[in-house]
Amino acid sequence: DFICYWDLIFTAEDNQYRDTSAAAIAVCGLAELLKLLPLTDPMRPAYGNAIELIMRNLRERYFAHAQDGLLREGVYNFGRNMGINEPNLWGDYFYFEALVRLSRVWTPYFC
């Protein structure tokens, strides 16, 4: 569903959690990359499609309708068994940032 796992260090037999906060951050990074790539770059369509698929799945499958945050299934610290499979602040922030980036011209705070 294009929502990444909490980490890349696991085996095929592991039943790992998804991390919606990482997916929202990835969308922001891909959106920034699209701004910088030449219009003729052959990877532009793939990156644009990935953005659309991730955002659709965050909205349709992972939106937390009755929880303390916007996105379900975020991960804070898997190694310490803290904040696993629940909303988190940075996931919500980057989800909002992704929505803004995809709806208008994004001006970073540091400019």
Residue frames relative to the residue before (quaternion, step in Angstrom):
aa qw qx qy qz dx dy dz
D 1.0000 0.0000 0.0000 0.0000 0.00 0.00 0.00
F 0.5267 -0.6798 0.3661 0.3555 3.58 1.33 0.35
I 0.5362 0.5582 -0.4381 0.4571 3.61 1.22 0.30
C 0.4001 -0.7665 0.4505 0.2225 3.55 -0.53 1.20
Y 0.5248 -0.5950 0.5067 0.3373 3.51 -1.34 0.35
W 0.6826 -0.5194 0.3259 0.3976 3.56 -1.22 0.43
D 0.7977 -0.0066 0.0269 0.6024 3.60 1.11 -0.56
L 0.4590 -0.6817 0.4944 0.2831 3.55 -1.26 0.14
I 0.6013 0.5560 -0.3576 0.4488 3.59 1.26 0.08
F 0.4977 0.5995 -0.4928 0.3873 3.56 -0.01 1.32
T 0.4676 -0.6658 0.5014 0.2944 3.54 -1.28 0.27
A 0.6872 -0.4829 0.3456 0.4185 3.55 -1.28 0.24
E 0.6657 0.5171 -0.3043 0.4437 3.60 1.13 -0.58
D 0.5447 0.6267 -0.4000 0.3880 3.58 1.21 -0.39
N 0.2752 -0.7157 0.6165 0.1789 3.53 -1.18 0.67
Q 0.0167 -0.8617 0.5057 -0.0392 3.56 0.22 1.30
Y 0.5230 -0.6332 0.4858 0.2992 3.51 -1.27 0.58
R 0.4469 -0.6181 0.5674 0.3102 3.53 -1.28 0.47
D 0.1933 -0.7634 0.6014 0.1348 3.57 -1.26 0.35
T 0.2424 -0.8137 0.5157 0.1152 3.54 -0.07 1.32
S 0.5948 0.5593 -0.3821 0.4328 3.61 1.08 -0.56
A 0.6471 0.5014 -0.3180 0.4782 3.60 0.99 -0.77
A 0.6321 0.5296 -0.3344 0.4563 3.59 1.03 -0.72
A 0.6534 0.5013 -0.3158 0.4713 3.60 0.96 -0.82
I 0.6326 0.5148 -0.3247 0.4788 3.59 1.03 -0.77
A 0.6384 0.5329 -0.3241 0.4509 3.58 0.98 -0.83
V 0.6235 0.5331 -0.3428 0.4578 3.61 0.99 -0.77
C 0.6540 0.5035 -0.3214 0.4642 3.60 0.92 -0.85
G 0.6549 0.5093 -0.3111 0.4637 3.57 0.98 -0.78
L 0.6600 0.4957 -0.3051 0.4750 3.57 0.97 -0.84
A 0.6319 0.5242 -0.3340 0.4629 3.59 1.02 -0.75
E 0.6432 0.5021 -0.3188 0.4823 3.59 1.02 -0.77
L 0.6314 0.5338 -0.3263 0.4582 3.58 0.99 -0.81
L 0.6494 0.5213 -0.3207 0.4513 3.59 0.93 -0.85
K 0.6113 0.5518 -0.3461 0.4495 3.59 1.09 -0.69
L 0.7523 0.4317 -0.2050 0.4535 3.56 1.00 -0.84
L 0.6054 0.5785 -0.3572 0.4138 3.59 1.16 -0.47
P 0.5288 -0.5933 0.4861 0.3633 3.58 -1.11 0.55
L 0.5943 -0.5921 0.4107 0.3570 3.58 -1.09 0.66
T 0.6817 0.4908 -0.2833 0.4627 3.58 1.17 -0.48
D 0.4298 0.7106 -0.4699 0.2991 3.61 1.22 -0.05
P 0.4483 -0.7305 0.4447 0.2600 3.62 -0.71 1.00
M 0.6471 0.5315 -0.3267 0.4382 3.63 1.19 -0.33
R 0.4344 0.7277 -0.4495 0.2823 3.61 1.20 -0.26
P 0.6810 0.4781 -0.3249 0.4495 3.65 0.76 -0.85
A 0.6435 0.5221 -0.3314 0.4512 3.61 0.97 -0.77
Y 0.6656 0.4863 -0.3042 0.4775 3.59 0.94 -0.84
G 0.6480 0.5156 -0.3158 0.4631 3.59 0.97 -0.80
N 0.6511 0.5027 -0.3112 0.4760 3.58 0.99 -0.80
A 0.6314 0.5278 -0.3357 0.4583 3.59 0.99 -0.78
I 0.6263 0.5304 -0.3324 0.4647 3.58 0.97 -0.83
E 0.6760 0.4989 -0.2961 0.4544 3.59 0.83 -0.97
L 0.6812 0.4905 -0.2957 0.4559 3.60 0.87 -0.91
I 0.6576 0.4984 -0.3186 0.4665 3.58 0.90 -0.86
M 0.6860 0.4800 -0.2996 0.4575 3.60 0.81 -0.92
R 0.6265 0.5261 -0.3423 0.4622 3.59 0.98 -0.75
N 0.6988 0.4640 -0.2829 0.4651 3.58 0.86 -0.90
L 0.6000 0.5321 -0.3683 0.4704 3.60 1.04 -0.62
R 0.6893 0.4828 -0.2748 0.4650 3.58 0.92 -0.92
E 0.7816 0.3875 -0.1935 0.4489 3.58 0.76 -1.03
R 0.7993 0.3220 -0.1536 0.4836 3.60 0.97 -0.74
Y 0.8076 0.3095 -0.1216 0.4871 3.58 1.04 -0.69
F 0.4410 0.6809 -0.4804 0.3335 3.61 1.19 0.09
A 0.3151 -0.7700 0.5338 0.1511 3.57 -0.78 1.09
H 0.2130 -0.8334 0.4990 0.1049 3.57 -0.03 1.27
A 0.8202 0.1350 -0.0523 0.5534 3.61 0.97 -0.69
Q 0.5164 0.6153 -0.4380 0.4036 3.59 0.89 0.91
D 0.6933 -0.5036 0.3430 0.3847 3.55 -1.33 -0.07
G 0.7612 0.2594 -0.1719 0.5690 3.59 1.24 0.03
L 0.6488 -0.5378 0.3784 0.3830 3.55 -1.30 -0.08
L 0.7980 0.2353 -0.1064 0.5445 3.58 0.95 -0.88
R 0.3578 -0.7061 0.5715 0.2162 3.55 -0.93 0.95
E 0.8384 0.3254 -0.1813 0.3979 3.52 -1.41 0.08
G 0.3139 0.6969 -0.5675 0.3061 3.53 0.81 1.06
V 0.2437 -0.7546 0.5891 0.1556 3.58 -1.26 0.31
Y 0.2469 -0.7662 0.5799 0.1254 3.54 -0.93 0.99
N 0.7875 -0.1684 0.1601 0.5709 3.61 0.51 -1.16
F 0.2315 -0.8130 0.5232 0.1084 3.54 0.01 1.32
G 0.6499 0.5562 -0.3156 0.4107 3.59 0.93 -0.89
R 0.7479 0.3350 -0.1944 0.5391 3.58 1.12 -0.63
N 0.4346 -0.7260 0.4349 0.3082 3.56 1.31 0.21
M 0.4856 0.6431 -0.4362 0.4004 3.57 0.97 0.93
G 0.8640 0.0753 -0.0581 0.4944 3.57 -0.95 0.87
I 0.3520 0.7401 -0.4924 0.2931 3.55 0.94 0.90
N 0.8574 0.0841 -0.0778 0.5018 3.55 -1.00 0.91
E 0.6213 0.4955 -0.3594 0.4891 3.56 0.94 0.92
P 0.6364 -0.5130 0.3861 0.4274 3.60 -1.21 0.24
N 0.0226 -0.7790 0.6238 0.0590 3.56 -1.23 0.42
L 0.6837 -0.5409 0.3270 0.3648 3.52 -1.24 0.61
W 0.7056 0.4620 -0.2852 0.4553 3.61 0.81 -0.92
G 0.5883 0.5528 -0.3754 0.4555 3.58 1.11 -0.51
D 0.6637 0.4905 -0.2952 0.4815 3.55 0.96 -0.90
Y 0.6370 0.5322 -0.3358 0.4452 3.60 0.94 -0.87
F 0.7373 0.4239 -0.2534 0.4611 3.58 0.70 -1.03
Y 0.5609 0.5561 -0.3967 0.4678 3.60 1.19 -0.37
F 0.6583 0.4869 -0.3008 0.4889 3.59 0.95 -0.89
E 0.6399 0.5182 -0.3341 0.4586 3.58 0.93 -0.84
A 0.6412 0.5195 -0.3270 0.4604 3.59 0.96 -0.82
L 0.6355 0.5231 -0.3329 0.4601 3.60 0.96 -0.82
V 0.6661 0.4865 -0.3032 0.4772 3.59 0.93 -0.86
R 0.6469 0.5288 -0.3234 0.4443 3.60 0.89 -0.90
L 0.7262 0.4380 -0.2422 0.4713 3.58 1.01 -0.77
S 0.7237 0.4412 -0.2511 0.4675 3.60 1.21 -0.25
R 0.7989 0.0388 -0.0172 0.5999 3.62 1.22 -0.31
V 0.6650 -0.4667 0.3727 0.4485 3.55 -1.28 -0.01
W 0.2837 -0.7712 0.5525 0.1399 3.56 -0.76 1.08
T 0.0926 -0.7684 0.6320 0.0398 3.55 -0.88 1.00
P 0.3654 -0.7469 0.5073 0.2263 3.60 -0.47 1.14
Y 0.6102 -0.5889 0.3995 0.3481 3.55 -1.19 0.60
F 0.7013 0.5061 -0.2690 0.4239 3.57 1.05 -0.71
C 0.5602 0.6111 -0.3965 0.3944 3.62 1.21 0.04
